[in-house]
Amino acid sequence: MSSWQMVRVIAGIFILLSLALGVPSSPVFVSSWFLAFTAFVGANILQSGITKWCLMETIMRKLGLRAGE
């Protein structure tokens, strides 16, 4: 798996998990403040799409994952 694929997998997990923890109708609801984390992840995805730079991808490359194409 390349670094850009892993970043998208991690972002998807973070979004789904924070929604599960932040939506009041969820069976695992903790606090609505988890929705702020969902917004943070979404803002980072938007930023990386505009600037073509992603900190998480840089971290994944330093951990040894190959660069995406």
Buried (B, 14 or more C-beta within 10 A) or exposed (E): EBBBBBBBEBBEEBBEBBBBBBBEEEEEEEEEEBBEBBEEBEEBBEEBEEEEEBEBBEBBBEEEBEEBE
